[in-house]
Amino acid sequence: MLRIFSDSDGKEENAMRKRVIRGLFLLFPLLACASALTAAAAQEPDGLILSSRARSPLPAYESLDDFGHGYFPRAAYEETRTQTQFDILEITYASDGMHVPGLLIRPKVTGTRKWPAIIFNRGGNGELGSIRDNGQPCVGMNTSCLDVADLYLIAKAGFVVIASDYRYQGPTVKRDEWGGVEVDDVLNLVPALKSLDFVDPERLYMLGLSRGGTMTYLAIKRGIPIKAAAVIGGVTDVKAWVDSRPEMNLVSGNPFIDGFRNTWPDFEHRAEEGYRARSAVYWADQINVPVLILHSRTDRMVPVTQALRMAEALQEKNKVFALHIYERDGHPLPQNREGRNRMIVDWFNDRR
């Protein structure tokens, strides 16, 4: 308790205490305001779309590097860059009390129909693999413009597409758990889609690429309400994959991730548990959604054995799946884009 002294106690000391009281009265409203803002953020329902804005136009084809030119023929890329039928939006949505960035591709004119929707799970770690515009040239490791063009070519077959960039951004970017708590960011895209009156909530599908394949299997394991899924170059046995990619366990030195050793809870004592929890080959009995598995025999990022082992596990558990291995192609199957997309769209449309 503050005591106000009499003049005999000292005028200066009394004046100081009065200033403290005035400061407290000024501080209380600020604390109350901050508390209200915190409470409001905590009350934001998961999946609430908080903001959206048009994504920056894709750069000209001439500005892409050799990888970009090899990944996309000019005509296919320019179709996305100049199309006028779909809005390509960068969004922010609520997930576990956080504001998570993502992408939404939706028709400009929805009409009266209810559109089926695809949840896309991207690959990469942290900001590596981001599908939003980061203001950097679309060259080298920054392939966001190529991913957006790929997603548009699938959307134009008659789908809304939504994707998360996951919660690990900015200061936390290297803390990505790679199949840990950020799986919630995928699950919370379902209420985001259900909030859109032009989306058919009974026709939701999922597409995962690389690490996004792992996220797809994890979301299915947790009961995400989708009709079917497709996985391209997906990781299904994380320990076996890490053995071929030792940089994923680096203590330091990787610019995109601190390494599983530093990002997984209690890695020292629970590493095996962490690997198995993220590896669908060990719990194929919980994959109760039809899955289309696509992979290349010459995939240098994720060995084709990851797809073969998953197919074997699903076969053993008598699950519904299809497996297609391409003889020679890159990690996302860019040389077989048309056939790949047609197979994915048919797989989804056959399971309405």
Secondary structure, 3 states (H helix, E strand, C coil): CCCCCCHHHCHHHHHHHHHHHHHHHHHHHHHHHHHHHHHHHHHCCCCCEEEEEECCCCCCHHHCCHHHHHHCCHHHHHHHHHCCCEEEEEEEEEECCEEEEEEEEEECCCCCCCEEEEEEECCCCCCCCCCCCCCCCCCCCCCHHHHHHHHHHHHCCCCEEEEECCCCCHHHHHHCCCCCCCHHHHHCHHHHHHCCCCEEEEEEEEEEECHHHHHHHHHHHCCCCCCEEEEECCCCCHHHHHHHCHHHHCCCCCCCCCCHHHHCCCHHHHHHHHHHHCCHHHCHHHCCCCEEEEEECCCCCCCCHHHHHHHHHHHHCCCCEEEEEECCCCCCCHHHHHHHHHHHHHHHHCCC
